[in-house]
Amino acid sequence: MENRRRKMDRGSRAKQFMPFDALKGFREAVAEKERNLVPKRDLSEEKKEELDWKLKQIQKEDIITVECYQNREYVQVTGMVTRMDDVGRTLEIANRRIAYNDISDLKCDMFQE
């Protein structure tokens, strides 16, 4: 009698060669520590007025760059304005909703700086 092994299907065979992560979540934790976390800056009244004026000038489909505070760090988002909600005080750029209170700077070609 012949002792033959049954052939393994592709999915099971591929699992043998997948990398083993002994410390689940370790890479994510290290990446989180490497981020430059900063506290939110308080804007001066003058800067708040400037941002308010700029927000009133922006229209749907304008291309702008927004510096905003998200996830305990400052990021820049550049893209087309797809939605402005003055009641909810949010701005939507490239499928990202940004609260007016989180905006620290706005740049657009129409603003001569």
N, C-alpha and C positions, 0 to 999 in steps of 0.2 A: 504494500500500500504506500502510495506516495503522499508525503506531507507537504501540501501546497498552501501557501498563504492566500487569503482573499485579497484582491487588489483594493487599495484604499481610494475613495473618491477624491476628486481634486480639492474640495473644501477642507477635508480632514488633513490631507497631505500638506496643504499650504499653512495650516495652523502650526505645524511642526517648526516652520521657519520664521514665524512671527517673533519680533523682539520681545523679550521678557522684561517687564517693568516691575522690579521688586519693590520699589518705593513709589507706589501710586500717588500722584499728586505732587511729588517732590519737584519735578521740573517746573510745574506751574507756580509752586511756592517760591522757588528761586527767581523765576521771572518777575513775580510780584515784588520781591525784595529789591530787584535791580531797577524798578521804575523809580523815577525821581518824584516822590510824593511831596507836595507842597501845600501849605494852607492857602485858603482863598484870600486874595487881596481885597482890601477895602478901597473902593474907588473914591476919588475926590468928587465933590459936587460938580466941579467944572467938567471932569471927565464924564460923569453921568449925564450931564446936559448935552455934551458933545455926542455921546452915543445915542441919546434920545433923538437928537436932530438927525443923525445919520440913519437911524432906523426909520424915521418918517420919510426920508428921501428914497429908500430902497423900494423897488417894485418887483413883482413876480417876474421871473426869468432873467433878472440881473445876475451877473457873475460876481460873486464877492468872496472875500476871505474873512473868516471870523476866528478870532482867538477867544476860546471859551474854557471854562473850568468844568471838567468832567472826570469823574472817578479819581478825585484827589490829585489831579495834575492838569496843567494847561496844555491844550492842543489847538492846532490850527486846522480849520476845515475850509476847503475851497470848493466852490461849485455853484450851480444855478439855484436860485431861490425858487422853490416849488410851492411854498405856502407861507403866508404871514398871518398870524392870528393875534390881533391887537387885544382882543378880549382875554384870551388865555395867555397872552404875552409870550408867545413862542414863535420861532422862526424855523422853517424846515429847509435844509440844504442837503442835497445828495442823500435823501432818505434818512437824514438825522434830524431829530427835533431838538432844538436848542432853546432853553429858556432865556428870556431877555436878561434876567438877573445873573446868568452865568457868563454873559458876554463881557469881555474886558477890552476888546478892540475890534474895529471893523475896517476893512480896506476894500476900496472899489475904485475903478477908474474915474468915476464921476466925482470923487472926493479928491481935491487937489491938496496934497499934504506936503 
